[in-house]
Amino acid sequence: MELKKWKDLIKMSAQYQNQDFWDTLSPENSSHNKKHSFSGLEQDKINRFLSNQDIYPRCDIYECNGNIKIEAELPGVCKNDIKVSLAGNELIINGKCSSFHQHLRYFLKERHSRSFEKVLTLPMPVDKYSIETSFEHGILSISLPILFQEEEAIPIFVKSEETL
């Protein structure tokens, strides 16, 4: 690449050098920013991408050996920044990932810092007292033992027409 093109690229990337720019793209601040304006189409795409929280983290849910297994991709997220909770039949994974470092000079910044929450509806009841989790190589693994309950037979009495 020619030196002039490099200079133009560095000059153009200067807008990505501070956290203020990235904060304007967060779902919490979806209003148009006066300082950094985008065309309507670009802003719409950015808002749709950032507001679609349910796609992050990407998860797999499957049954294995009497357990519901959930695996969530969380690359670059610290274990201490992840919270998992169970409310009724919904498993909630939330946390934050931070990829912005103040002391660095970015030439390209595609990964943004954000908070996330993913709510997964469990397909069957689980034993909430025996849930196990692990976090290795950016994958959060959750094992929820399926609660097998014998359905209690409830007698239903059929009335005859005479008693109606």
MODELLER restraints for C-alpha pairs under 7 A, 6 or more apart:
rsr = mdl.restraints
at = mdl.atoms
rsr.add(forms.Gaussian(group=physical.xy_distance, feature=features.Distance(at['CA:10:A'], at['CA:107:A']), mean=6.61, stdev=0.5))
rsr.add(forms.Gaussian(group=physical.xy_distance, feature=features.Distance(at['CA:13:A'], at['CA:107:A']), mean=5.65, stdev=0.5))
rsr.add(forms.Gaussian(group=physical.xy_distance, feature=features.Distance(at['CA:13:A'], at['CA:108:A']), mean=6.95, stdev=0.5))
rsr.add(forms.Gaussian(group=physical.xy_distance, feature=features.Distance(at['CA:15:A'], at['CA:21:A']), mean=6.98, stdev=0.5))
rsr.add(forms.Gaussian(group=physical.xy_distance, feature=features.Distance(at['CA:16:A'], at['CA:106:A']), mean=6.82, stdev=0.5))
rsr.add(forms.Gaussian(group=physical.xy_distance, feature=features.Distance(at['CA:16:A'], at['CA:109:A']), mean=6.83, stdev=0.5))
rsr.add(forms.Gaussian(group=physical.xy_distance, feature=features.Distance(at['CA:17:A'], at['CA:105:A']), mean=6.22, stdev=0.5))
rsr.add(forms.Gaussian(group=physical.xy_distance, feature=features.Distance(at['CA:17:A'], at['CA:106:A']), mean=5.81, stdev=0.5))
rsr.add(forms.Gaussian(group=physical.xy_distance, feature=features.Distance(at['CA:22:A'], at['CA:112:A']), mean=6.77, stdev=0.5))
rsr.add(forms.Gaussian(group=physical.xy_distance, feature=features.Distance(at['CA:24:A'], at['CA:33:A']), mean=6.50, stdev=0.5))
rsr.add(forms.Gaussian(group=physical.xy_distance, feature=features.Distance(at['CA:26:A'], at['CA:50:A']), mean=6.51, stdev=0.5))
rsr.add(forms.Gaussian(group=physical.xy_distance, feature=features.Distance(at['CA:27:A'], at['CA:47:A']), mean=6.88, stdev=0.5))
rsr.add(forms.Gaussian(group=physical.xy_distance, feature=features.Distance(at['CA:27:A'], at['CA:50:A']), mean=5.56, stdev=0.5))
rsr.add(forms.Gaussian(group=physical.xy_distance, feature=features.Distance(at['CA:27:A'], at['CA:51:A']), mean=5.09, stdev=0.5))
rsr.add(forms.Gaussian(group=physical.xy_distance, feature=features.Distance(at['CA:30:A'], at['CA:47:A']), mean=6.39, stdev=0.5))
rsr.add(forms.Gaussian(group=physical.xy_distance, feature=features.Distance(at['CA:53:A'], at['CA:116:A']), mean=6.44, stdev=0.5))
rsr.add(forms.Gaussian(group=physical.xy_distance, feature=features.Distance(at['CA:53:A'], at['CA:117:A']), mean=6.74, stdev=0.5))
rsr.add(forms.Gaussian(group=physical.xy_distance, feature=features.Distance(at['CA:54:A'], at['CA:118:A']), mean=5.48, stdev=0.5))
rsr.add(forms.Gaussian(group=physical.xy_distance, feature=features.Distance(at['CA:56:A'], at['CA:116:A']), mean=6.97, stdev=0.5))
rsr.add(forms.Gaussian(group=physical.xy_distance, feature=features.Distance(at['CA:56:A'], at['CA:118:A']), mean=6.90, stdev=0.5))
rsr.add(forms.Gaussian(group=physical.xy_distance, feature=features.Distance(at['CA:57:A'], at['CA:72:A']), mean=5.91, stdev=0.5))
rsr.add(forms.Gaussian(group=physical.xy_distance, feature=features.Distance(at['CA:57:A'], at['CA:73:A']), mean=5.63, stdev=0.5))
rsr.add(forms.Gaussian(group=physical.xy_distance, feature=features.Distance(at['CA:57:A'], at['CA:74:A']), mean=6.25, stdev=0.5))
rsr.add(forms.Gaussian(group=physical.xy_distance, feature=features.Distance(at['CA:57:A'], at['CA:118:A']), mean=6.99, stdev=0.5))
rsr.add(forms.Gaussian(group=physical.xy_distance, feature=features.Distance(at['CA:58:A'], at['CA:72:A']), mean=5.69, stdev=0.5))
rsr.add(forms.Gaussian(group=physical.xy_distance, feature=features.Distance(at['CA:58:A'], at['CA:73:A']), mean=5.59, stdev=0.5))
rsr.add(forms.Gaussian(group=physical.xy_distance, feature=features.Distance(at['CA:59:A'], at['CA:70:A']), mean=6.71, stdev=0.5))
rsr.add(forms.Gaussian(group=physical.xy_distance, feature=features.Distance(at['CA:59:A'], at['CA:71:A']), mean=5.43, stdev=0.5))
rsr.add(forms.Gaussian(group=physical.xy_distance, feature=features.Distance(at['CA:59:A'], at['CA:72:A']), mean=4.34, stdev=0.5))
rsr.add(forms.Gaussian(group=physical.xy_distance, feature=features.Distance(at['CA:59:A'], at['CA:73:A']), mean=6.47, stdev=0.5))
rsr.add(forms.Gaussian(group=physical.xy_distance, feature=features.Distance(at['CA:60:A'], at['CA:70:A']), mean=5.59, stdev=0.5))
rsr.add(forms.Gaussian(group=physical.xy_distance, feature=features.Distance(at['CA:60:A'], at['CA:71:A']), mean=5.23, stdev=0.5))
rsr.add(forms.Gaussian(group=physical.xy_distance, feature=features.Distance(at['CA:60:A'], at['CA:72:A']), mean=6.65, stdev=0.5))
rsr.add(forms.Gaussian(group=physical.xy_distance, feature=features.Distance(at['CA:61:A'], at['CA:68:A']), mean=6.89, stdev=0.5))
rsr.add(forms.Gaussian(group=physical.xy_distance, feature=features.Distance(at['CA:61:A'], at['CA:69:A']), mean=5.59, stdev=0.5))
rsr.add(forms.Gaussian(group=physical.xy_distance, feature=features.Distance(at['CA:61:A'], at['CA:70:A']), mean=4.57, stdev=0.5))
rsr.add(forms.Gaussian(group=physical.xy_distance, feature=features.Distance(at['CA:61:A'], at['CA:71:A']), mean=6.71, stdev=0.5))
rsr.add(forms.Gaussian(group=physical.xy_distance, feature=features.Distance(at['CA:62:A'], at['CA:68:A']), mean=5.74, stdev=0.5))
rsr.add(forms.Gaussian(group=physical.xy_distance, feature=features.Distance(at['CA:62:A'], at['CA:69:A']), mean=5.29, stdev=0.5))
rsr.add(forms.Gaussian(group=physical.xy_distance, feature=features.Distance(at['CA:62:A'], at['CA:70:A']), mean=6.69, stdev=0.5))
rsr.add(forms.Gaussian(group=physical.xy_distance, feature=features.Distance(at['CA:63:A'], at['CA:69:A']), mean=5.90, stdev=0.5))
rsr.add(forms.Gaussian(group=physical.xy_distance, feature=features.Distance(at['CA:66:A'], at['CA:145:A']), mean=6.17, stdev=0.5))
rsr.add(forms.Gaussian(group=physical.xy_distance, feature=features.Distance(at['CA:66:A'], at['CA:146:A']), mean=5.76, stdev=0.5))
rsr.add(forms.Gaussian(group=physical.xy_distance, feature=features.Distance(at['CA:67:A'], at['CA:143:A']), mean=6.13, stdev=0.5))
rsr.add(forms.Gaussian(group=physical.xy_distance, feature=features.Distance(at['CA:67:A'], at['CA:144:A']), mean=5.33, stdev=0.5))
rsr.add(forms.Gaussian(group=physical.xy_distance, feature=features.Distance(at['CA:67:A'], at['CA:145:A']), mean=4.25, stdev=0.5))
rsr.add(forms.Gaussian(group=physical.xy_distance, feature=features.Distance(at['CA:67:A'], at['CA:146:A']), mean=5.21, stdev=0.5))
rsr.add(forms.Gaussian(group=physical.xy_distance, feature=features.Distance(at['CA:68:A'], at['CA:143:A']), mean=5.90, stdev=0.5))
rsr.add(forms.Gaussian(group=physical.xy_distance, feature=features.Distance(at['CA:68:A'], at['CA:144:A']), mean=5.06, stdev=0.5))
rsr.add(forms.Gaussian(group=physical.xy_distance, feature=features.Distance(at['CA:68:A'], at['CA:145:A']), mean=6.25, stdev=0.5))
rsr.add(forms.Gaussian(group=physical.xy_distance, feature=features.Distance(at['CA:68:A'], at['CA:146:A']), mean=6.45, stdev=0.5))
rsr.add(forms.Gaussian(group=physical.xy_distance, feature=features.Distance(at['CA:69:A'], at['CA:142:A']), mean=5.75, stdev=0.5))
rsr.add(forms.Gaussian(group=physical.xy_distance, feature=features.Distance(at['CA:69:A'], at['CA:143:A']), mean=4.75, stdev=0.5))
rsr.add(forms.Gaussian(group=physical.xy_distance, feature=features.Distance(at['CA:69:A'], at['CA:144:A']), mean=6.38, stdev=0.5))
rsr.add(forms.Gaussian(group=physical.xy_distance, feature=features.Distance(at['CA:70:A'], at['CA:141:A']), mean=5.73, stdev=0.5))
rsr.add(forms.Gaussian(group=physical.xy_distance, feature=features.Distance(at['CA:70:A'], at['CA:142:A']), mean=5.05, stdev=0.5))
rsr.add(forms.Gaussian(group=physical.xy_distance, feature=features.Distance(at['CA:70:A'], at['CA:143:A']), mean=6.54, stdev=0.5))
rsr.add(forms.Gaussian(group=physical.xy_distance, feature=features.Distance(at['CA:71:A'], at['CA:139:A']), mean=6.40, stdev=0.5))
rsr.add(forms.Gaussian(group=physical.xy_distance, feature=features.Distance(at['CA:71:A'], at['CA:140:A']), mean=5.56, stdev=0.5))
rsr.add(forms.Gaussian(group=physical.xy_distance, feature=features.Distance(at['CA:71:A'], at['CA:141:A']), mean=4.58, stdev=0.5))
rsr.add(forms.Gaussian(group=physical.xy_distance, feature=features.Distance(at['CA:71:A'], at['CA:142:A']), mean=6.44, stdev=0.5))
rsr.add(forms.Gaussian(group=physical.xy_distance, feature=features.Distance(at['CA:72:A'], at['CA:139:A']), mean=5.58, stdev=0.5))
rsr.add(forms.Gaussian(group=physical.xy_distance, feature=features.Distance(at['CA:72:A'], at['CA:140:A']), mean=5.04, stdev=0.5))
rsr.add(forms.Gaussian(group=physical.xy_distance, feature=features.Distance(at['CA:72:A'], at['CA:141:A']), mean=6.60, stdev=0.5))
rsr.add(forms.Gaussian(group=physical.xy_distance, feature=features.Distance(at['CA:73:A'], at['CA:138:A']), mean=6.08, stdev=0.5))
rsr.add(forms.Gaussian(group=physical.xy_distance, feature=features.Distance(at['CA:73:A'], at['CA:139:A']), mean=4.88, stdev=0.5))
rsr.add(forms.Gaussian(group=physical.xy_distance, feature=features.Distance(at['CA:73:A'], at['CA:140:A']), mean=6.55, stdev=0.5))
rsr.add(forms.Gaussian(group=physical.xy_distance, feature=features.Distance(at['CA:74:A'], at['CA:138:A']), mean=4.90, stdev=0.5))
rsr.add(forms.Gaussian(group=physical.xy_distance, feature=features.Distance(at['CA:74:A'], at['CA:139:A']), mean=5.74, stdev=0.5))
rsr.add(forms.Gaussian(group=physical.xy_distance, feature=features.Distance(at['CA:74:A'], at['CA:140:A']), mean=6.86, stdev=0.5))
rsr.add(forms.Gaussian(group=physical.xy_distance, feature=features.Distance(at['CA:75:A'], at['CA:138:A']), mean=4.38, stdev=0.5))
rsr.add(forms.Gaussian(group=physical.xy_distance, feature=features.Distance(at['CA:76:A'], at['CA:138:A']), mean=6.50, stdev=0.5))
rsr.add(forms.Gaussian(group=physical.xy_distance, feature=features.Distance(at['CA:77:A'], at['CA:97:A']), mean=5.29, stdev=0.5))
rsr.add(forms.Gaussian(group=physical.xy_distance, feature=features.Distance(at['CA:77:A'], at['CA:138:A']), mean=6.95, stdev=0.5))
rsr.add(forms.Gaussian(group=physical.xy_distance, feature=features.Distance(at['CA:79:A'], at['CA:135:A']), mean=6.86, stdev=0.5))
rsr.add(forms.Gaussian(group=physical.xy_distance, feature=features.Distance(at['CA:81:A'], at['CA:95:A']), mean=5.25, stdev=0.5))
rsr.add(forms.Gaussian(group=physical.xy_distance, feature=features.Distance(at['CA:81:A'], at['CA:96:A']), mean=5.83, stdev=0.5))
rsr.add(forms.Gaussian(group=physical.xy_distance, feature=features.Distance(at['CA:82:A'], at['CA:94:A']), mean=5.93, stdev=0.5))
rsr.add(forms.Gaussian(group=physical.xy_distance, feature=features.Distance(at['CA:82:A'], at['CA:95:A']), mean=4.52, stdev=0.5))
rsr.add(forms.Gaussian(group=physical.xy_distance, feature=features.Distance(at['CA:83:A'], at['CA:93:A']), mean=5.89, stdev=0.5))
rsr.add(forms.Gaussian(group=physical.xy_distance, feature=features.Distance(at['CA:83:A'], at['CA:94:A']), mean=5.33, stdev=0.5))
rsr.add(forms.Gaussian(group=physical.xy_distance, feature=features.Distance(at['CA:83:A'], at['CA:95:A']), mean=5.91, stdev=0.5))
rsr.add(forms.Gaussian(group=physical.xy_distance, feature=features.Distance(at['CA:84:A'], at['CA:92:A']), mean=5.64, stdev=0.5))
rsr.add(forms.Gaussian(group=physical.xy_distance, feature=features.Distance(at['CA:84:A'], at['CA:93:A']), mean=4.67, stdev=0.5))
rsr.add(forms.Gaussian(group=physical.xy_distance, feature=features.Distance(at['CA:84:A'], at['CA:94:A']), mean=6.53, stdev=0.5))
rsr.add(forms.Gaussian(group=physical.xy_distance, feature=features.Distance(at['CA:85:A'], at['CA:91:A']), mean=5.85, stdev=0.5))
rsr.add(forms.Gaussian(group=physical.xy_distance, feature=features.Distance(at['CA:85:A'], at['CA:92:A']), mean=5.19, stdev=0.5))
rsr.add(forms.Gaussian(group=physical.xy_distance, feature=features.Distance(at['CA:85:A'], at['CA:93:A']), mean=6.73, stdev=0.5))
rsr.add(forms.Gaussian(group=physical.xy_distance, feature=features.Distance(at['CA:86:A'], at['CA:92:A']), mean=6.15, stdev=0.5))
rsr.add(forms.Gaussian(group=physical.xy_distance, feature=features.Distance(at['CA:89:A'], at['CA:121:A']), mean=5.89, stdev=0.5))
rsr.add(forms.Gaussian(group=physical.xy_distance, feature=features.Distance(at['CA:89:A'], at['CA:122:A']), mean=5.39, stdev=0.5))
rsr.add(forms.Gaussian(group=physical.xy_distance, feature=features.Distance(at['CA:89:A'], at['CA:125:A']), mean=6.78, stdev=0.5))
rsr.add(forms.Gaussian(group=physical.xy_distance, feature=features.Distance(at['CA:90:A'], at['CA:119:A']), mean=6.30, stdev=0.5))
rsr.add(forms.Gaussian(group=physical.xy_distance, feature=features.Distance(at['CA:90:A'], at['CA:120:A']), mean=5.45, stdev=0.5))
rsr.add(forms.Gaussian(group=physical.xy_distance, feature=features.Distance(at['CA:90:A'], at['CA:121:A']), mean=4.48, stdev=0.5))
rsr.add(forms.Gaussian(group=physical.xy_distance, feature=features.Distance(at['CA:90:A'], at['CA:122:A']), mean=5.81, stdev=0.5))
rsr.add(forms.Gaussian(group=physical.xy_distance, feature=features.Distance(at['CA:91:A'], at['CA:119:A']), mean=5.78, stdev=0.5))
rsr.add(forms.Gaussian(group=physical.xy_distance, feature=features.Distance(at['CA:91:A'], at['CA:120:A']), mean=5.13, stdev=0.5))
rsr.add(forms.Gaussian(group=physical.xy_distance, feature=features.Distance(at['CA:91:A'], at['CA:121:A']), mean=6.42, stdev=0.5))
rsr.add(forms.Gaussian(group=physical.xy_distance, feature=features.Distance(at['CA:91:A'], at['CA:122:A']), mean=6.97, stdev=0.5))
rsr.add(forms.Gaussian(group=physical.xy_distance, feature=features.Distance(at['CA:92:A'], at['CA:117:A']), mean=6.90, stdev=0.5))
rsr.add(forms.Gaussian(group=physical.xy_distance, feature=features.Distance(at['CA:92:A'], at['CA:118:A']), mean=5.72, stdev=0.5))
rsr.add(forms.Gaussian(group=physical.xy_distance, feature=features.Distance(at['CA:92:A'], at['CA:119:A']), mean=4.56, stdev=0.5))
rsr.add(forms.Gaussian(group=physical.xy_distance, feature=features.Distance(at['CA:92:A'], at['CA:120:A']), mean=6.35, stdev=0.5))
rsr.add(forms.Gaussian(group=physical.xy_distance, feature=features.Distance(at['CA:93:A'], at['CA:117:A']), mean=5.60, stdev=0.5))
rsr.add(forms.Gaussian(group=physical.xy_distance, feature=features.Distance(at['CA:93:A'], at['CA:118:A']), mean=5.18, stdev=0.5))
rsr.add(forms.Gaussian(group=physical.xy_distance, feature=features.Distance(at['CA:93:A'], at['CA:119:A']), mean=6.52, stdev=0.5))
rsr.add(forms.Gaussian(group=physical.xy_distance, feature=features.Distance(at['CA:94:A'], at['CA:116:A']), mean=5.34, stdev=0.5))
rsr.add(forms.Gaussian(group=physical.xy_distance, feature=features.Distance(at['CA:94:A'], at['CA:117:A']), mean=4.11, stdev=0.5))
rsr.add(forms.Gaussian(group=physical.xy_distance, feature=features.Distance(at['CA:94:A'], at['CA:118:A']), mean=6.27, stdev=0.5))
rsr.add(forms.Gaussian(group=physical.xy_distance, feature=features.Distance(at['CA:95:A'], at['CA:115:A']), mean=5.70, stdev=0.5))
rsr.add(forms.Gaussian(group=physical.xy_distance, feature=features.Distance(at['CA:95:A'], at['CA:116:A']), mean=5.54, stdev=0.5))
rsr.add(forms.Gaussian(group=physical.xy_distance, feature=features.Distance(at['CA:95:A'], at['CA:117:A']), mean=6.70, stdev=0.5))
rsr.add(forms.Gaussian(group=physical.xy_distance, feature=features.Distance(at['CA:96:A'], at['CA:114:A']), mean=5.67, stdev=0.5))
rsr.add(forms.Gaussian(group=physical.xy_distance, feature=features.Distance(at['CA:96:A'], at['CA:115:A']), mean=4.09, stdev=0.5))
rsr.add(forms.Gaussian(group=physical.xy_distance, feature=features.Distance(at['CA:96:A'], at['CA:116:A']), mean=5.92, stdev=0.5))
rsr.add(forms.Gaussian(group=physical.xy_distance, feature=features.Distance(at['CA:97:A'], at['CA:113:A']), mean=5.47, stdev=0.5))
rsr.add(forms.Gaussian(group=physical.xy_distance, feature=features.Distance(at['CA:97:A'], at['CA:114:A']), mean=5.61, stdev=0.5))
rsr.add(forms.Gaussian(group=physical.xy_distance, feature=features.Distance(at['CA:97:A'], at['CA:115:A']), mean=6.39, stdev=0.5))
rsr.add(forms.Gaussian(group=physical.xy_distance, feature=features.Distance(at['CA:98:A'], at['CA:113:A']), mean=4.22, stdev=0.5))
rsr.add(forms.Gaussian(group=physical.xy_distance, feature=features.Distance(at['CA:98:A'], at['CA:114:A']), mean=6.49, stdev=0.5))
rsr.add(forms.Gaussian(group=physical.xy_distance, feature=features.Distance(at['CA:99:A'], at['CA:111:A']), mean=6.46, stdev=0.5))
rsr.add(forms.Gaussian(group=physical.xy_distance, feature=features.Distance(at['CA:99:A'], at['CA:112:A']), mean=6.02, stdev=0.5))
rsr.add(forms.Gaussian(group=physical.xy_distance, feature=features.Distance(at['CA:99:A'], at['CA:113:A']), mean=5.31, stdev=0.5))
rsr.add(forms.Gaussian(group=physical.xy_distance, feature=features.Distance(at['CA:100:A'], at['CA:112:A']), mean=6.96, stdev=0.5))
rsr.add(forms.Gaussian(group=physical.xy_distance, feature=features.Distance(at['CA:100:A'], at['CA:113:A']), mean=6.35, stdev=0.5))
rsr.add(forms.Gaussian(group=physical.xy_distance, feature=features.Distance(at['CA:125:A'], at['CA:146:A']), mean=6.11, stdev=0.5))
rsr.add(forms.Gaussian(group=physical.xy_distance, feature=features.Distance(at['CA:125:A'], at['CA:147:A']), mean=5.43, stdev=0.5))
rsr.add(forms.Gaussian(group=physical.xy_distance, feature=features.Distance(at['CA:126:A'], at['CA:144:A']), mean=5.99, stdev=0.5))
rsr.add(forms.Gaussian(group=physical.xy_distance, feature=features.Distance(at['CA:126:A'], at['CA:145:A']), mean=5.47, stdev=0.5))
rsr.add(forms.Gaussian(group=physical.xy_distance, feature=features.Distance(at['CA:126:A'], at['CA:146:A']), mean=4.37, stdev=0.5))
rsr.add(forms.Gaussian(group=physical.xy_distance, feature=features.Distance(at['CA:126:A'], at['CA:147:A']), mean=4.57, stdev=0.5))
rsr.add(forms.Gaussian(group=physical.xy_distance, feature=features.Distance(at['CA:127:A'], at['CA:144:A']), mean=6.76, stdev=0.5))
rsr.add(forms.Gaussian(group=physical.xy_distance, feature=features.Distance(at['CA:127:A'], at['CA:145:A']), mean=5.49, stdev=0.5))
rsr.add(forms.Gaussian(group=physical.xy_distance, feature=features.Distance(at['CA:127:A'], at['CA:146:A']), mean=6.14, stdev=0.5))
rsr.add(forms.Gaussian(group=physical.xy_distance, feature=features.Distance(at['CA:127:A'], at['CA:147:A']), mean=5.27, stdev=0.5))
rsr.add(forms.Gaussian(group=physical.xy_distance, feature=features.Distance(at['CA:130:A'], at['CA:144:A']), mean=6.97, stdev=0.5))
rsr.add(forms.Gaussian(group=physical.xy_distance, feature=features.Distance(at['CA:130:A'], at['CA:145:A']), mean=6.63, stdev=0.5))
rsr.add(forms.Gaussian(group=physical.xy_distance, feature=features.Distance(at['CA:131:A'], at['CA:143:A']), mean=5.77, stdev=0.5))
rsr.add(forms.Gaussian(group=physical.xy_distance, feature=features.Distance(at['CA:131:A'], at['CA:144:A']), mean=4.87, stdev=0.5))
rsr.add(forms.Gaussian(group=physical.xy_distance, feature=features.Distance(at['CA:131:A'], at['CA:145:A']), mean=6.69, stdev=0.5))
rsr.add(forms.Gaussian(group=physical.xy_distance, feature=features.Distance(at['CA:132:A'], at['CA:142:A']), mean=5.79, stdev=0.5))
rsr.add(forms.Gaussian(group=physical.xy_distance, feature=features.Distance(at['CA:132:A'], at['CA:143:A']), mean=5.16, stdev=0.5))
rsr.add(forms.Gaussian(group=physical.xy_distance, feature=features.Distance(at['CA:132:A'], at['CA:144:A']), mean=6.78, stdev=0.5))
rsr.add(forms.Gaussian(group=physical.xy_distance, feature=features.Distance(at['CA:133:A'], at['CA:141:A']), mean=5.50, stdev=0.5))
rsr.add(forms.Gaussian(group=physical.xy_distance, feature=features.Distance(at['CA:133:A'], at['CA:142:A']), mean=4.45, stdev=0.5))
rsr.add(forms.Gaussian(group=physical.xy_distance, feature=features.Distance(at['CA:133:A'], at['CA:143:A']), mean=6.29, stdev=0.5))
rsr.add(forms.Gaussian(group=physical.xy_distance, feature=features.Distance(at['CA:134:A'], at['CA:140:A']), mean=5.91, stdev=0.5))
rsr.add(forms.Gaussian(group=physical.xy_distance, feature=features.Distance(at['CA:134:A'], at['CA:141:A']), mean=5.21, stdev=0.5))
rsr.add(forms.Gaussian(group=physical.xy_distance, feature=features.Distance(at['CA:134:A'], at['CA:142:A']), mean=6.68, stdev=0.5))
rsr.add(forms.Gaussian(group=physical.xy_distance, feature=features.Distance(at['CA:135:A'], at['CA:141:A']), mean=6.17, stdev=0.5))
